[in-house]
Amino acid sequence: MTPPALLPDKPPAARAGWPELIIEALIRAAGYSAILFVILIVLFLLREGLPALGEVAPADLLGARWYPIEDYFGLLPLIGGSLIVTLGAVLIAVPFGLGTAIFIAEVAPRWLREFLKPLIEVLAGLPSVVLGFMGMLVLTPLVRETLGTPTGLTAFTGSVLLAGMALPTLVSVAEDALDSVPRSYRNAALALGATPWQTIWRVTVPAARTGVLTAVMLGIGRAIGETMTVMMVTGNAARLPTGLGALFLPVRTLTATIAAEMGEVANGSVHYHVLFTIGIVLFLISFAVNLTASAVVFQQKKRSERLLS
Amino acid sequence: MSRHLTQRLAFGLLILATLATTVPIVLIVGYIAAAGLPAISLEFLTAMPRDGMRAGGIWPAIVGTLLLTAGTAVVAVPLGIAAAIYLAEYAKDTPLTRAIRIAIINLAGIPSVVYGLFGLGLFVLFLGFGTSILAGSLTLAIMTLPVIISTTEEALRAVPQAFRVVSISLGGTKWQTIRRIVLPQALPGILTGVILGLERAAGETAPILFTAAAFFLPRLPNSPLDATMALPYHLFVIATQVPGMPVQIQYGTALVLLVFVLSMNFFATIIRSRARARRQW
């Protein structure tokens, strides 16, 4: 899983002086710092979030009502809100993202590819608050008029923007996966008389499927953790979604709840601790999603190593 | 349906999907540019906000974002590059190395608002930095670290192994080899990664919400321990929290933020393509 270190081992002729040993020690420490930061993040989330479990009965935390002013700290509507917005985003982002990735990797001529790839990177660079701002001013009225909802601030509006946030990751990872399918696979299919599209759909995409799956997972991870965009366009009503119809009602996500309420709570209050508990939930979700995505990558590597040997 | 017709249909759908993902990008950028440009003036860029931010300029927000980005760079760039050097050049395949890699994957996936919580818990409250540029920069730096580490490692690994072998066999030490041979060769790739990482930090709102950002502070910060206005948070505030806000000022602020972020993106793209054209290996 770890590629080998690149520097050859030191020959006896070149002995490193002590300044160099200090530098190497610092480099090593920098490498380990990533572990330190993860530990610190876990530690401080637990330190501020765990007390909530003593202050609010666990059964109440799983309740269906989030209304902190009256001490209702049920997380279910928020979890449901995050899930439905993310689900909507995935339903939009996956077909468009994969379509774009296939087009860029397999169909587009070189000049077009060199134009499209930086353009997608521009989308990756758009700050989420700018996307949310455009969503408020342009997308929300559009949703209100076409769906006839009272405000246009719905889970669906959030899903559309989140799909936009997830797309760059999805497209670039999927495109890499398609790109790394050996040329010979395609040539063999074409030589057997398959059309280019049959080659793409029956050979190239299936061969890249684990990488494509990773792309989808990473896109989901990006969508579920996004904060500002959703907060600005989903209406922030903490209501438990029951069924797909909820896609067209206002919702409130886990991330938006933290962002909207942390500024107004007293440090050390129950509400404050519960917001950190939400942080723990988000941490666990993102950890699971990203670990799954990278496990898929490692499996893929092992498989291709077997194929090559 | 003949298979050639199927192919036409399929390619048509692919083109539609590509248009649906890329045209909105052009529209968004173009729309903000067109709607924001009339708001841009010397006063808008260099004056303090007035009338509850409904008039005047956005100078403190611009300075705040510059300071936060610089603070992020000071911490994240040396740390990230050093960590990448360790992973690419030194680290053997041990359980500890694997733990570092899992930690980086994990850091890359943590939602930005959770970084905000962490920064609040550690830097603002526990270490007592308060809501400050220092606390915000440190939070953003840790968030940016995985981007810088992974792109730098990729750039280092792209330098041919022969370069290292030659340097070592000529009597160079490991550090001399890295410093004089590997780093200069990998520089464009590293720079691209650093800029893309800082671009993300500059545009983020959620991590600075509770660690650095001030709702309204019509003066420049005096020390790293001062809170500050920042462009992304300012845009959020004037878009959602201030009633009767002139739309033009909102678009103007969005445009300044966009120019700031996209010019970083542009530089990164330029550096990368020029390095690719010039590379001799």
Contacts between the chains, C-beta under 8 A, distances in Angstrom:
chain1	res1	chain2	res2	distance
A	1	B	93	7.6
A	1	B	98	6.2
A	1	B	101	7.4
A	2	B	91	6.9
A	2	B	92	8.0
A	2	B	93	4.3
A	2	B	97	5.1
A	2	B	98	6.0
A	2	B	101	6.5
A	3	B	157	7.2
A	4	B	92	7.7
A	4	B	93	6.9
A	5	B	88	7.5
A	5	B	89	6.1
A	5	B	90	5.5
A	5	B	91	5.6
A	5	B	92	5.7
A	6	B	88	5.7
A	6	B	89	5.2
A	6	B	156	7.2
A	6	B	157	6.8
A	6	B	161	6.3
A	6	B	164	6.2
A	7	B	89	4.6
A	7	B	90	6.6
A	7	B	164	5.9
A	7	B	168	7.4
A	7	B	174	5.3
A	7	B	177	6.7
A	7	B	178	7.5
A	8	B	164	6.3
A	8	B	165	5.8
A	8	B	168	5.2
A	10	B	168	7.3
A	10	B	173	6.9
A	10	B	174	5.8
A	11	B	168	6.3
A	11	B	169	7.4
A	13	B	171	5.5
A	14	B	168	7.1
A	14	B	171	5.0
A	14	B	172	6.1
A	14	B	173	4.6
A	14	B	176	7.8
A	15	B	173	7.5
A	16	B	173	4.6
A	16	B	174	6.7
A	16	B	175	6.6
A	20	B	173	5.9
A	20	B	174	7.6
A	20	B	175	4.6
A	20	B	176	8.0
A	23	B	175	5.5
A	24	B	90	7.4
A	24	B	174	7.1
A	24	B	175	6.5
A	26	B	82	6.4
A	27	B	82	4.9
A	27	B	83	7.9
A	27	B	85	5.3
A	27	B	86	4.8
A	27	B	90	6.7
A	28	B	86	5.7
A	28	B	90	6.9
A	30	B	78	7.9
A	30	B	79	5.3
A	30	B	80	8.0
A	30	B	82	3.5
A	30	B	83	4.3
A	30	B	85	7.8
A	30	B	86	6.1
A	31	B	82	7.5
A	31	B	83	4.9
A	31	B	86	3.2
A	31	B	87	6.0
A	31	B	90	7.5
A	31	B	91	6.4
A	31	B	100	5.8
A	32	B	96	7.7
A	32	B	100	6.7
A	33	B	79	6.3
A	33	B	83	6.4
A	34	B	83	6.2
A	34	B	100	5.3
A	34	B	103	4.2
A	34	B	104	5.0
A	34	B	107	6.3
A	34	B	145	7.0
A	34	B	146	7.6
A	34	B	149	7.1
A	35	B	99	5.7
A	35	B	100	5.9
A	35	B	103	4.6
A	37	B	103	7.3
A	37	B	107	6.3
A	37	B	142	5.3
A	37	B	145	7.1
A	38	B	103	4.5
A	38	B	106	5.4
A	38	B	107	6.3
A	40	B	118	7.4
A	40	B	122	6.3
A	41	B	110	6.8
A	41	B	114	7.5
A	41	B	115	7.9
A	41	B	118	4.8
A	41	B	142	8.0
A	44	B	117	7.9
A	44	B	118	5.4
A	44	B	121	3.7
A	44	B	122	5.0
A	44	B	126	7.1
A	45	B	114	7.3
A	45	B	117	6.6
A	45	B	118	6.6
A	45	B	121	7.2
A	47	B	121	6.5
A	48	B	117	7.4
A	48	B	121	4.9
A	95	B	17	6.7
A	96	B	17	4.9
A	96	B	20	5.5
A	96	B	21	5.2
A	97	B	21	7.1
A	98	B	17	7.8
A	99	B	13	6.5
A	99	B	14	5.1
A	99	B	16	7.5
A	99	B	17	2.7
A	99	B	18	6.6
A	99	B	21	8.0
A	100	B	14	7.8
A	100	B	17	5.4
A	100	B	18	4.7
A	100	B	21	4.7
A	100	B	22	7.4
A	102	B	14	5.7
A	103	B	14	4.2
A	103	B	15	6.5
A	103	B	17	6.8
A	103	B	18	4.5
A	104	B	18	7.2
A	107	B	11	6.1
A	107	B	14	6.0
A	108	B	18	7.8
A	116	B	18	7.0
A	116	B	22	6.2
A	118	B	269	5.3
A	119	B	22	5.4
A	119	B	25	5.9
A	119	B	26	7.5
A	120	B	21	7.3
A	120	B	22	7.0
A	120	B	25	7.6
A	121	B	265	6.4
A	121	B	269	7.1
A	122	B	25	5.7
A	122	B	29	6.9
A	122	B	262	6.5
A	122	B	265	6.2
A	123	B	21	7.8
A	123	B	25	4.8
A	125	B	196	7.8
A	125	B	199	5.5
A	125	B	200	7.7
A	125	B	203	7.2
A	125	B	261	5.5
A	125	B	262	6.1
A	125	B	264	7.5
A	125	B	265	4.3
A	126	B	25	7.7
A	126	B	28	7.0
A	126	B	203	7.5
A	126	B	258	7.5
A	126	B	261	7.5
A	127	B	202	7.8
A	127	B	203	3.0
A	127	B	204	7.1
A	127	B	205	7.2
A	127	B	232	5.3
A	127	B	257	6.1
A	127	B	258	7.8
A	127	B	261	6.0
A	128	B	203	7.4
A	128	B	204	7.6
A	128	B	205	6.8
A	128	B	206	7.8
A	129	B	203	7.5
A	129	B	205	4.8
A	129	B	232	4.7
A	129	B	233	7.7
A	129	B	235	5.3
A	129	B	236	5.0
A	129	B	239	7.8
A	129	B	257	7.8
A	130	B	28	7.8
A	130	B	32	7.2
A	130	B	203	7.5
A	130	B	232	7.9
A	130	B	235	6.9
A	130	B	254	5.4
A	130	B	257	6.2
A	130	B	258	6.1
A	131	B	28	7.6
A	132	B	236	7.5
A	132	B	239	7.6
A	133	B	235	6.0
A	133	B	236	7.9
A	133	B	239	4.9
A	133	B	250	6.9
A	133	B	254	5.6
A	134	B	28	5.5
A	134	B	31	7.3
A	134	B	32	7.2
A	134	B	254	7.9
A	136	B	239	6.2
A	136	B	240	7.6
A	137	B	247	7.6
A	137	B	250	8.0
A	138	B	31	7.5
A	164	B	24	7.1
A	167	B	21	5.6
A	171	B	21	7.2
A	195	B	3	5.3
A	195	B	4	6.4
A	195	B	6	7.7
A	195	B	7	4.9
A	196	B	7	6.6
A	197	B	3	7.7
A	197	B	6	6.4
A	197	B	7	3.7
A	197	B	10	4.7
A	197	B	11	6.6
A	198	B	3	6.5
A	198	B	7	7.5
A	200	B	10	7.9
A	201	B	10	7.1
A	221	B	109	5.1
A	224	B	111	7.3
A	225	B	109	7.4
A	225	B	110	7.3
A	225	B	111	2.8
A	225	B	112	6.8
A	225	B	113	7.4
A	225	B	114	7.4
A	226	B	111	7.4
A	227	B	111	6.7
A	227	B	112	6.1
A	227	B	113	4.3
A	227	B	205	7.5
A	227	B	206	4.2
A	228	B	205	4.8
A	228	B	206	5.9
A	228	B	232	7.7
A	228	B	236	6.3
A	232	B	236	7.3
A	232	B	239	6.9
A	232	B	240	6.2
A	255	B	111	5.9
A	255	B	113	4.9
A	255	B	206	7.4
A	258	B	113	5.1
A	258	B	114	7.9
A	258	B	116	7.5
A	258	B	117	6.6
A	259	B	113	5.4
A	259	B	116	7.5
A	259	B	206	5.7
A	259	B	209	5.8
A	262	B	116	7.6
A	262	B	117	7.4
A	262	B	120	7.2
A	262	B	209	7.0
A	262	B	210	5.2
A	263	B	209	6.8
A	263	B	210	6.5
A	267	B	125	6.7
A	275	B	117	7.4
A	276	B	117	6.0
A	276	B	121	7.3
A	279	B	113	7.6
A	279	B	114	4.9
A	279	B	117	4.3
A	279	B	118	7.8
A	282	B	110	8.0
A	282	B	111	5.2
A	282	B	113	7.4
A	282	B	114	5.2
A	283	B	110	6.3
A	283	B	111	8.0
A	283	B	114	5.6
A	286	B	106	7.9
A	286	B	109	4.4
A	286	B	110	5.5
A	286	B	111	5.9
A	286	B	114	7.6
A	287	B	106	5.7
A	287	B	109	6.9
A	287	B	110	8.0
A	289	B	109	6.6
A	290	B	105	5.4
A	290	B	106	6.4
A	290	B	108	7.0
A	290	B	109	3.5
A	291	B	102	7.4
A	291	B	105	7.0
A	291	B	106	7.6
A	294	B	102	7.9
A	294	B	105	5.0
